[in-house]
Amino acid sequence: MNEEEFSIMQQEQNLCVEYMQSVRILEQMIQNVSQNVYKAKLVLNNFEETAFLYFQQDSEFRTDDLLILRFSESKPENIKADISHRIMKCQQMNMLVQERLKDICGIID
């Protein structure tokens, strides 16, 4: 989710969280779900190929939605770009490790 999409979601849901804080807040909400402070409900819509993840809190007489995340199917181009990026990152890491091993072997000999 980029800043534009986040600002739209922020307006729709009246969120008081800034974009830079969103990842940290999401991590906290997931931890609260695991500790049974909040509930999480996932609603899949196969027809529209979307899903909604609701973070909810029980009040005395009702359930309040704290945050709603919308998921949709990724475009094939995005998936290919992500896979290519990860492969390149792994290849670069392998090259760095090989260079480091050569340096260590040179010191040992």
GIVEN-V118087 format. One record per residue. SS is DSSP state (A for helix, B for strand, O for the rest). PHI is phi in whole degrees, -180 to 180 (NA if undefined). D_FIRST is the distance of its C-alpha to the first C-alpha in Angstrom with 2 decimals. Layout:
((SS,PHI,D_FIRST) (SS,PHI,D_FIRST))
//
This chain:
((O,NA,0.00) (O,-93,3.76) (A,-64,6.79) (A,-63,8.07) (A,-63,6.02) (A,-65,6.45) (A,-65,9.98) (A,-64,10.69) (A,-63,10.04) (A,-61,12.00) (A,-70,14.76) (A,-63,15.05) (A,-104,15.44) (O,53,17.22) (O,-82,15.29) (O,-103,17.05) (O,-108,14.39) (O,-87,13.02) (A,-58,9.63) (A,-67,11.65) (A,-91,13.07) (A,-61,10.23) (A,-67,10.48) (A,-63,14.23) (A,-65,14.45) (A,-63,12.69) (A,-60,15.19) (A,-64,17.94) (A,-66,17.27) (A,-65,17.47) (A,-63,20.64) (A,-65,22.00) (A,-67,21.64) (A,-67,23.58) (O,-95,26.15) (O,62,26.50) (O,-82,25.61) (O,-115,22.84) (B,-111,22.57) (B,-122,19.71) (B,-130,20.09) (B,-109,18.38) (B,-117,19.27) (B,-98,19.16) (B,-123,20.01) (O,-67,21.44) (O,-64,22.64) (O,-91,19.32) (O,56,17.56) (B,-131,15.03) (B,-147,14.85) (B,-125,14.39) (B,-111,14.52) (B,-103,16.60) (B,-100,17.49) (B,-127,20.97) (B,-128,23.90) (B,-81,27.46) (O,-101,29.64) (O,-62,33.35) (O,-121,33.37) (O,-156,29.82) (B,-114,26.35) (B,-102,23.63) (B,-82,19.94) (B,-88,18.15) (B,-156,14.53) (B,-125,13.33) (B,-107,10.22) (B,-103,10.16) (B,-118,10.03) (B,-138,11.40) (O,-65,13.21) (O,-76,11.82) (O,-74,13.93) (A,-56,16.77) (A,-64,16.18) (A,-67,12.77) (A,-64,14.59) (A,-62,17.52) (A,-64,15.76) (A,-63,14.22) (A,-64,17.73) (A,-61,19.48) (A,-62,17.62) (A,-67,18.52) (A,-64,22.03) (A,-63,22.56) (A,-64,21.50) (A,-65,23.97) (A,-64,26.63) (A,-64,26.37) (A,-64,26.67) (A,-62,29.66) (A,-65,31.30) (A,-65,31.04) (A,-66,32.55) (A,-63,35.30) (A,-63,36.17) (A,-64,36.35) (A,-64,38.61) (A,-63,40.82) (A,-61,41.19) (A,-66,42.12) (A,-63,44.57) (A,-65,46.10) (A,-71,46.69) (A,-69,48.23) (O,-69,50.61))
//
